[in-house]
Amino acid sequence: MDALHRLMHDGIVTENNGRLIAMRPIEGCAHIGAKWNAHLDMADAIHDTQAENV
């Protein structure tokens, strides 16, 4: 996946009537930070569930 497709997949860049629209840098950073935190929270929940089953 190239960089543009990754940015579009992550919601940083959108397309409207053939125009590419990017989030402002501060918004993009917050968006990526929130996605990363959600990923880490999910990983912690999986780890905790696995630890309970041991």
C-alpha positions in Angstrom: 0.0 0.0 0.0 1.5 3.3 -1.0 1.6 6.4 1.3 -1.5 8.1 -0.2 -3.6 5.0 0.1 -2.4 4.6 3.7 -3.4 8.2 4.5 -6.8 7.7 2.9 -7.3 4.4 4.7 -6.5 6.1 8.0 -8.8 9.0 7.3 -6.1 11.6 7.1 -6.8 12.3 3.5 -10.2 12.2 1.9 -11.4 12.7 -1.6 -14.3 15.0 -2.6 -15.3 15.4 -6.3 -11.8 14.5 -7.4 -10.0 16.8 -4.9 -7.8 15.4 -2.2 -8.4 17.0 1.2 -6.0 16.5 4.0 -6.6 17.2 7.7 -4.6 20.0 9.3 -1.4 18.7 10.9 -2.7 19.2 14.4 -5.9 17.3 13.6 -4.0 14.6 11.8 -1.7 14.0 14.7 -4.6 13.8 17.1 -6.4 11.4 14.8 -3.4 9.1 14.5 -2.8 9.4 18.3 -6.4 8.3 19.0 -6.2 5.4 16.6 -2.9 4.3 18.1 -4.4 4.5 21.7 -7.4 2.4 20.6 -5.0 -0.2 19.2 -3.0 -0.3 22.4 -6.1 -0.5 24.5 -7.3 -3.5 22.4 -3.9 -5.2 22.8 -4.0 -4.6 26.6 -7.5 -6.1 26.8 -6.4 -9.2 24.8 -3.3 -9.6 27.0 -5.5 -9.3 30.2 -7.9 -11.9 28.9 -5.1 -14.3 28.1 -3.6 -13.7 31.5 -6.9 -14.6 33.2 -7.0 -17.9 31.3 -3.6 -19.0 32.5 
